[in-house]
């Protein structure tokens, strides 16, 4: 028997009709919303299925169903009603989706869809039932694939913890960004080693356990805090252990040990240890009710079919409104590829085919036009340049997106650290086996704004899409080989007249 069927059989026959009626309209509204935002729903499901970071999301829906089932007897004592307060949640989700779609931020779109579905429950079932379903509704936020934004931070924390432990154990080491050098080798705390997968899954498990096993709010908060801190520390220990074992037994042995012992047993042990630590402080009995229906005042009488239909139609209209707005603004804000889009001449610099120390190429997937070139000056200094033009940014054709710019994906190149940003730009250092180093300057022009900030570029893109402005975008990468190659790029920029003049000359806006 499903949770919904359980709700169809409340303890009093008189209440069965209102529950059936409200659940039927909720099912209609939810299904319609899933169809309206089917692209985002399918995108989330695809991420759950294909990304190991979010495989745990596949069990969130069954867990939510089980949580509702556990509340069936308590829910049966409440009367469903309608609540216009749910419109505020739906509106918030719609705005989030709108901003995410306009800025090309999938996280905001996914969060918006889940929030609108939560708002539908509040609207169609009312405040009293929502209070009874508060945790299952909140737990639904774990359906949103989020957390990868913390990867750089977690990489840095893991590297620093490793260095601390290496020092305590007397193993000499040097750190540069997320790269650690020891007498036995050169180690990178890569994205896959950041521990983000374990942290996200542990937080979801911790939230579930905190609700099921604790009554006290301070105990719940403390347990959640432990579920955040312990995985981070455990991952630092894992990284340290791998480096230490490599120093004692060789890198190949350490890689196998990391895969088998850490990959299969270590984190399982950490989960068991955290739950065992919390078990001593559990204060909720197994047969305790999920919530006290007597403490929840009914928010009103059940609604008629006509009123339910009006509420459902209103919330669906509210949810779908952003799509109509964006479809109109996208038509008025489309751009066109410039007639002239070529690498310019720069005084004191000539085009060269000089060989690179290690293969490198900037990436701008989905660009309408890309030009690339190498320049050298009289002193033999070499600069690489890549400029990409996007006439109109759409899904999969966005300037600010994973893998775009001067750090090519699926290669041996890795980011070392950010360096001092040039005016209106962003700078960082990358490395490849050898080791080989490159300094990279990166710029983004959205309309008339030139910036090195991805967030500013996203905001400007969002503004253009919402208001129907110029949605064209240009990405510029300047790079030179060497650990201290910054002065080479700065000399090239000075001789070209600055980044604004350089871009204008490429696009034909300046001679």
ZALUMVO-221284 format. One line per field, with one value per residue (C-alpha): residue number from 1; residue in one letter; x negated, y, z negated. Coordinates in steps of 0.02 Angstrom, whole numbers, plus 50000, padded with zeros to 5 digits. Last residue first. Layout:
num: c(NUM:...) $
residu: c(a:...) $
u: c(X:...) $
v: c(Y:...) $
w: c(Z:...) $
***
This chain:
num: c(511:510:509:508:507:506:505:504:503:502:501:500:499:498:497:496:495:494:493:492:491:490:489:488:487:486:485:484:483:482:481:480:479:478:477:476:475:474:473:472:471:470:469:468:467:466:465:464:463:462:461:460:459:458:457:456:455:454:453:452:451:450:449:448:447:446:445:444:443:442:441:440:439:438:437:436:435:434:433:432:431:430:429:428:427:426:425:424:423:422:421:420:419:418:417:416:415:414:413:412:411:410:409:408:407:406:405:404:403:402:401:400:399:398:397:396:395:394:393:392:391:390:389:388:387:386:385:384:383:382:381:380:379:378:377:376:375:374:373:372:371:370:369:368:367:366:365:364:363:362:361:360:359:358:357:356:355:354:353:352:351:350:349:348:347:346:345:344:343:342:341:340:339:338:337:336:335:334:333:332:331:330:329:328:327:326:325:324:323:322:321:320:319:318:317:316:315:314:313:312:311:310:309:308:307:306:305:304:303:302:301:300:299:298:297:296:295:294:293:292:291:290:289:288:287:286:285:284:283:282:281:280:279:278:277:276:275:274:273:272:271:270:269:268:267:266:265:264:263:262:261:260:259:258:257:256:255:254:253:252:251:250:249:248:247:246:245:244:243:242:241:240:239:238:237:236:235:234:233:232:231:230:229:228:227:226:225:224:223:222:221:220:219:218:217:216:215:214:213:212:211:210:209:208:207:206:205:204:203:202:201:200:199:198:197:196:195:194:193:192:191:190:189:188:187:186:185:184:183:182:181:180:179:178:177:176:175:174:173:172:171:170:169:168:167:166:165:164:163:162:161:160:159:158:157:156:155:154:153:152:151:150:149:148:147:146:145:144:143:142:141:140:139:138:137:136:135:134:133:132:131:130:129:128:127:126:125:124:123:122:121:120:119:118:117:116:115:114:113:112:111:110:109:108:107:106:105:104:103:102:101:100:99:98:97:96:95:94:93:92:91:90:89:88:87:86:85:84:83:82:81:80:79:78:77:76:75:74:73:72:71:70:69:68:67:66:65:64:63:62:61:60:59:58:57:56:55:54:53:52:51:50:49:48:47:46:45:44:43:42:41:40:39:38:37:36:35:34:33:32:31:30:29:28:27:26:25:24:23:22:21:20:19:18:17:16:15:14:13:12:11:10:9:8:7:6:5:4:3:2:1) $
residu: c(x:x:x:x:x:x:x:x:x:x:x:x:x:x:x:x:x:x:x:x:x:x:x:x:x:x:x:x:x:x:x:x:x:x:x:x:x:x:x:x:x:x:x:x:x:x:x:x:x:x:x:x:x:x:x:x:x:x:x:x:x:x:x:x:x:x:x:x:x:x:x:x:x:x:x:x:x:x:x:x:x:x:x:x:x:x:x:x:x:x:x:x:x:x:x:x:x:x:x:x:x:x:x:x:x:x:x:x:x:x:x:x:x:x:x:x:x:x:x:x:x:x:x:x:x:x:x:x:x:x:x:x:x:x:x:x:x:x:x:x:x:x:x:x:x:x:x:x:x:x:x:x:x:x:x:x:x:x:x:x:x:x:x:x:x:x:x:x:x:x:x:x:x:x:x:x:x:x:x:x:x:x:x:x:x:x:x:x:x:x:x:x:x:x:x:x:x:x:x:x:x:x:x:x:x:x:x:x:x:x:x:x:x:x:x:x:x:x:x:x:x:x:x:x:x:x:x:x:x:x:x:x:x:x:x:x:x:x:x:x:x:x:x:x:x:x:x:x:x:x:x:x:x:x:x:x:x:x:x:x:x:x:x:x:x:x:x:x:x:x:x:x:x:x:x:x:x:x:x:x:x:x:x:x:x:x:x:x:x:x:x:x:x:x:x:x:x:x:x:x:x:x:x:x:x:x:x:x:x:x:x:x:x:x:x:x:x:x:x:x:x:x:x:x:x:x:x:x:x:x:x:x:x:x:x:x:x:x:x:x:x:x:x:x:x:x:x:x:x:x:x:x:x:x:x:x:x:x:x:x:x:x:x:x:x:x:x:x:x:x:x:x:x:x:x:x:x:x:x:x:x:x:x:x:x:x:x:x:x:x:x:x:x:x:x:x:x:x:x:x:x:x:x:x:x:x:x:x:x:x:x:x:x:x:x:x:x:x:x:x:x:x:x:x:x:x:x:x:x:x:x:x:x:x:x:x:x:x:x:x:x:x:x:x:x:x:x:x:x:x:x:x:x:x:x:x:x:x:x:x:x:x:x:x:x:x:x:x:x:x:x:x:x:x:x:x:x:x:x:x:x:x:x:x:x:x:x:x:x:x:x:x:x:x:x:x:x:x:x:x:x:x:x:x:x:x:x:x:x:x:x) $
u: c(47953:48090:48263:48204:48231:48045:48003:48136:48068:47891:47951:48045:47901:47769:47684:47604:47430:47493:47583:47427:47320:47446:47445:47255:47250:47362:47247:47179:47211:47183:47282:47393:47581:47713:47894:48041:48226:48354:48540:48694:48855:48888:49041:49214:49245:49237:49108:48994:49007:48969:48816:48758:48784:48692:48545:48540:48539:48403:48292:48155:48253:48288:48462:48524:48632:48559:48370:48274:48088:47958:47773:47678:47502:47438:47331:47250:47204:47162:47344:47461:47487:47606:47587:47730:47785:47956:47997:48066:47896:47776:47812:47670:47648:47772:47695:47632:47767:47742:47688:47674:47825:48009:48054:47954:47914:47909:48093:48251:48245:48398:48500:48487:48488:48645:48694:48756:48922:48929:48815:48844:48707:48568:48394:48230:48056:47898:47723:47555:47405:47221:47063:46923:46844:46902:47083:47183:47369:47473:47650:47832:47998:48166:48339:48516:48458:48538:48386:48257:48096:47920:47782:47627:47499:47342:47182:47270:47190:47162:47283:47269:47372:47273:47262:47187:47349:47497:47588:47764:47834:47995:48182:48252:48434:48481:48591:48769:48863:49029:49111:49287:49324:49251:49359:49521:49476:49412:49577:49679:49569:49577:49769:49776:49767:49895:50014:49992:50027:50185:50251:50228:50313:50461:50479:50477:50612:50721:50690:50745:50615:50592:50624:50495:50319:50335:50234:50077:50027:50155:50076:49917:49778:49688:49768:49650:49642:49455:49417:49335:49193:49039:48883:48787:48835:48746:48572:48626:48699:48536:48431:48538:48523:48334:48314:48407:48291:48137:48198:48229:48136:48013:47960:47977:47945:47824:47725:47712:47650:47530:47453:47424:47349:47217:47213:47157:47179:47333:47404:47381:47461:47612:47630:47626:47765:47871:47839:47897:48050:48089:48075:48201:48314:48309:48351:48515:48597:48534:48626:48782:48769:48749:48900:49008:48950:48993:49165:49205:49319:49182:49178:49288:49257:49070:49053:49129:49025:48868:48900:48918:48762:48666:48715:48655:48491:48453:48470:48377:48224:48103:48012:48113:48075:47889:47778:47624:47466:47285:47169:47068:46968:47132:47222:47402:47512:47678:47609:47423:47375:47203:47173:47052:47124:47105:47269:47339:47281:47371:47526:47528:47489:47633:47750:47696:47725:47896:47948:47890:47982:48136:48137:48115:48255:48383:48482:48501:48627:48796:48898:49073:49165:49090:49219:49350:49295:49386:49550:49524:49482:49633:49764:49866:49843:49897:50055:50102:50051:50156:50162:50177:50071:49942:49918:49904:49773:49665:49680:49632:49480:49423:49435:49345:49203:49177:49179:49061:48938:48947:48872:48885:48914:49088:49137:49075:49159:49324:49310:49278:49422:49537:49480:49516:49686:49726:49677:49781:49927:49924:49981:50146:50191:50313:50380:50339:50415:50299:50322:50275:50106:50063:50106:50014:49855:49745:49808:49753:49576:49577:49625:49488:49363:49418:49391:49218:49152:49096:49021:48881:48810:48768:48578:48574:48645:48740:48904:48932:48873:48992:49135:49096:49092:49253:49337:49263:49324:49493:49531:49707:49733:49676:49790:49939:49902:49889:50051:50147:50078:50123:50298:50320:50244:50369:50520:50465:50428:50594:50691:50603:50639:50816:50754:50655:50487:50414:50409:50363:50210:50148:50175:50061:49926:49932:50000) $
v: c(52477:52468:52386:52247:52107:52072:52258:52288:52143:52213:52390:52330:52219:52354:52446:52294:52340:52352:52185:52100:52173:52114:51939:51929:52005:51865:51726:51679:51490:51475:51469:51615:51633:51757:51700:51804:51756:51862:51869:51922:51942:52124:52175:52096:52144:51971:51903:52055:52061:51875:51892:52038:51935:51785:51894:51972:51798:51736:51882:51926:52071:52170:52248:52321:52173:52032:52032:51898:51900:51769:51789:51625:51591:51422:51290:51127:50994:50888:50841:50991:51150:51297:51473:51596:51768:51852:52011:52188:52255:52109:51986:51937:51748:51606:51438:51274:51232:51068:51023:50837:50845:50801:50985:51131:51270:51430:51456:51350:51182:51212:51359:51547:51579:51479:51370:51212:51294:51461:51611:51718:51777:51689:51745:51662:51737:51635:51705:51623:51730:51695:51786:51770:51937:52015:51971:51812:51788:51630:51624:51577:51634:51560:51594:51540:51468:51304:51240:51373:51283:51357:51248:51171:51043:51043:51141:51223:51230:51398:51427:51616:51772:51932:52054:52228:52311:52193:52134:52074:51896:51893:51920:52035:52016:52010:51861:51914:51950:51897:52013:52040:51855:51804:51934:51856:51675:51734:51811:51662:51542:51650:51639:51448:51437:51574:51498:51329:51407:51491:51335:51231:51363:51377:51189:51173:51305:51214:51045:51114:51150:51057:51161:51269:51280:51136:51175:51071:51019:50879:50809:50771:50724:50568:50470:50383:50194:50187:50301:50470:50526:50463:50519:50355:50323:50482:50409:50245:50340:50435:50277:50180:50319:50331:50141:50147:50289:50182:50017:50024:50172:50190:50008:49958:50116:50197:50036:50014:50193:50176:50018:50104:50258:50165:50079:50208:50372:50309:50254:50431:50510:50394:50414:50604:50601:50484:50587:50743:50648:50599:50779:50837:50688:50723:50908:50902:50752:50818:50982:50883:50792:50955:51032:50881:50879:51064:51032:50897:50760:50652:50486:50508:50691:50689:50525:50600:50759:50657:50545:50697:50777:50614:50602:50779:50753:50585:50653:50816:50723:50834:50684:50681:50866:50827:50841:50826:50732:50745:50608:50513:50657:50751:50879:50928:51009:51089:51267:51244:51135:51071:50913:50840:50686:50707:50627:50791:50881:50756:50779:50967:50952:50831:50948:51090:50986:50928:51106:51168:51031:51063:51247:51204:51072:51182:51224:51037:51042:51040:50914:50961:50807:50849:50989:50852:50834:50997:50925:50763:50866:50982:50851:50876:51063:51054:50962:51108:51242:51184:51031:51116:51272:51198:51046:51156:51262:51107:51075:51256:51239:51082:51173:51327:51225:51142:51310:51390:51244:51252:51426:51494:51672:51690:51511:51526:51694:51626:51465:51563:51681:51532:51451:51611:51624:51444:51481:51640:51548:51423:51563:51556:51403:51264:51136:50961:50906:50825:50662:50560:50648:50567:50394:50417:50493:50340:50330:50509:50466:50309:50411:50537:50393:50325:50499:50520:50352:50411:50567:50457:50442:50627:50630:50473:50577:50479:50431:50578:50698:50622:50634:50819:50853:50756:50867:51024:50979:50921:51092:51107:50919:50910:51057:50970:50812:50910:51005:50847:50749:50894:50898:50713:50729:50866:50767:50602:50687:50780:50618:50510:50627:50565:50386:50419:50339:50397:50278:50383:50441:50263:50253:50405:50324:50172:50000) $
w: c(51827:51697:51691:51806:51680:51659:51652:51519:51416:51419:51381:51227:51168:51176:51319:51402:51340:51160:51173:51241:51103:50971:51044:51036:50862:50796:50853:50682:50677:50864:51024:51074:51082:51141:51142:51204:51199:51290:51258:51355:51255:51300:51201:51187:51007:50928:51048:51034:50845:50831:50942:50834:50676:50749:50803:50630:50552:50669:50621:50745:50815:50973:50980:51146:51196:51093:51108:51015:50976:50930:50898:50883:50819:50872:50787:50842:50713:50804:50796:50817:50717:50708:50637:50618:50672:50685:50780:50775:50718:50691:50549:50435:50445:50421:50381:50453:50580:50671:50848:50887:51001:50987:50964:51033:50908:51011:51037:51032:50942:50833:50895:50913:51100:51130:51277:51190:51146:51237:51257:51411:51528:51432:51486:51436:51420:51393:51368:51336:51288:51328:51274:51400:51359:51522:51481:51506:51541:51547:51617:51592:51664:51613:51687:51643:51476:51420:51325:51283:51236:51227:51296:51219:51274:51163:51197:51343:51516:51598:51742:51731:51768:51740:51594:51584:51641:51626:51783:51752:51746:51846:51824:51956:52007:51823:51773:51734:51572:51494:51368:51436:51462:51294:51206:51267:51228:51059:51007:51065:50968:50812:50808:50796:50606:50574:50700:50617:50446:50510:50596:50438:50330:50450:50462:50273:50261:50387:50306:50136:50003:49840:49686:49600:49532:49410:49254:49236:49060:49061:49220:49120:49240:49303:49162:49039:49066:49096:48949:48977:48862:48956:48860:48855:49036:49093:49071:49151:49299:49322:49305:49428:49557:49530:49548:49713:49763:49731:49801:49988:50062:49918:49915:50097:50198:50076:50054:50241:50265:50117:50189:50355:50269:50170:50001:49871:49964:50054:49885:49818:49971:49965:49777:49790:49920:49813:49656:49747:49806:49627:49569:49699:49666:49477:49485:49582:49497:49330:49361:49405:49239:49145:49232:49194:49014:48999:49073:48946:49012:49087:49181:49335:49370:49335:49430:49588:49577:49545:49695:49807:49730:49753:49937:49968:49872:49953:50128:50086:50023:50121:50195:50357:50378:50369:50216:50324:50275:50335:50277:50148:50074:50051:50160:50127:50258:50209:50210:50192:50044:49994:49894:49768:49677:49489:49438:49370:49527:49638:49531:49554:49740:49763:49670:49785:49942:49882:49840:50010:50104:49997:50047:50231:50221:50131:50287:50313:50171:50257:50354:50293:50228:50058:50049:50031:49849:49813:49876:49781:49625:49632:49674:49516:49529:49711:49657:49544:49670:49816:49930:50100:50073:49954:50066:50220:50132:50111:50298:50331:50217:50309:50476:50411:50337:50506:50596:50469:50483:50673:50678:50856:50798:50873:50832:50654:50628:50694:50594:50434:50475:50503:50340:50244:50330:50283:50103:50099:50182:50039:49925:50022:49918:49960:49838:49779:49613:49487:49391:49545:49545:49378:49441:49607:49534:49559:49738:49768:49710:49819:49972:49932:49917:50085:50161:50081:50141:50313:50235:50165:50341:50330:50328:50434:50577:50711:50626:50511:50646:50774:50649:50624:50811:50836:50707:50784:50958:50891:50816:50884:50875:50694:50654:50734:50635:50473:50505:50550:50402:50287:50361:50326:50153:50108:50166:50090:49924:49925:49959:49830:49684:49656:49654:49498:49466:49628:49777:49929:49834:49832:50018:50040:49934:50047:50000) $
***
